[in-house]
Amino acid sequence: MKNHFYLVATPESLIASHLEPFEFGNYLAVGTKKNLRSQSVFFELDAEKLDLPDEYINHKLVPYPDGEPKRSVYLSIYRVFETTPLDALLNLYLVTDDGKVLEIKRQAFTTTSEKEIHLYQQYNPFTTQVASKLSPPEFIQFLTDPEKPVSVPKVFFVELRLNELAHNPNAPLNNLPYRNPAHLRECLMRLEQSSERLTKTVLRERKSELPYRTIKSGFYIGAGSDFLFYPFPAHEELESTYFSWWRSALVQHF
């Protein structure tokens, strides 16, 4: 059986498995007896670019006596994102709470000159939600700058939709499912009114699963000027090519 290696964000862990990515995603979300319900976000990794404990893997990652594949062997649960090189990251996978899996390939990021407020939900090394005047690449550089008194080695986050709020904090939310719109508006207004402030914390910690329909541009991971971009599919693609996953993503099954 082929060995696969996964960097999981929910929660942070490095896992070896015999399962292919779509099978592994389904396993993370619903378990072997289909009695679990949870989203999951993970990367597949290029083993040749990792420093792995081969002896431990060869001992632990073996099929069960009945021939079933080994589903998971944990290799690390601490500072995994920080120590995993960017060039080891392959495709990104988003899993719904009933086990549907969406595969996303990285693409080059195209910058725009549009000035707007962004909303970022961080996954690692913390789960803070932040509004910012900084574009995604600028946000990465801002957080990972070692010259600042507060910085992190690497950051992984997703950009969320603000729609009209990105330009006008008093605009209607329409179908945005944010729980405390008054607080969100206040954060955006404080950010807009200050010429010096670049970021404003909206939520110190995410306490519920992310509604995938709130994703705007996609996922970012990096440090300094070195980062990877994983674009979220356009609405037309979600309604056609990825309809089964999208239909599942729109419904909470727990």
HELIX and SHEET records of a PDB file:
HELIX    1   1 PRO A   21  VAL A   30  1                                  10    
HELIX    2   2 ALA A   47  LYS A   49  5                                   3    
HELIX    3   3 ASP A   54  LYS A   60  1                                   7    
HELIX    4   4 VAL A   80  THR A   83  1                                   4    
HELIX    5   5 LEU A   86  ALA A   88  5                                   3    
HELIX    6   6 PRO A  136  LEU A  143  1                                   8    
HELIX    7   7 ASN A  163  ALA A  166  5                                   4    
HELIX    8   8 PRO A  181  GLN A  193  1                                  13    
HELIX    9   9 TYR A  212  THR A  214  5                                   3    
HELIX   10  10 HIS A  235  GLU A  239  1                                   5    
HELIX   11  11 PHE A  243  ALA A  249  1                                   7    
SHEET    1   A 6 VAL A  73  SER A  76  0                                        
SHEET    2   A 6 GLU A  12  SER A  17 -1                                        
SHEET    3   A 6 HIS A   4  ALA A   9 -1                                        
SHEET    4   A 6 SER A  40  LEU A  45 -1                                        
SHEET    5   A 6 LEU A  89  VAL A  95 -1                                        
SHEET    6   A 6 VAL A 101  ILE A 104 -1                                        
SHEET    1   B 6 THR A 199  LEU A 203  0                                        
SHEET    2   B 6 GLN A 129  SER A 132 -1                                        
SHEET    3   B 6 HIS A 118  ASN A 124 -1                                        
SHEET    4   B 6 VAL A 155  LEU A 160 -1                                        
SHEET    5   B 6 ILE A 215  ALA A 223 -1                                        
SHEET    6   B 6 ASP A 226  PRO A 231 -1                                        
END                                                                             
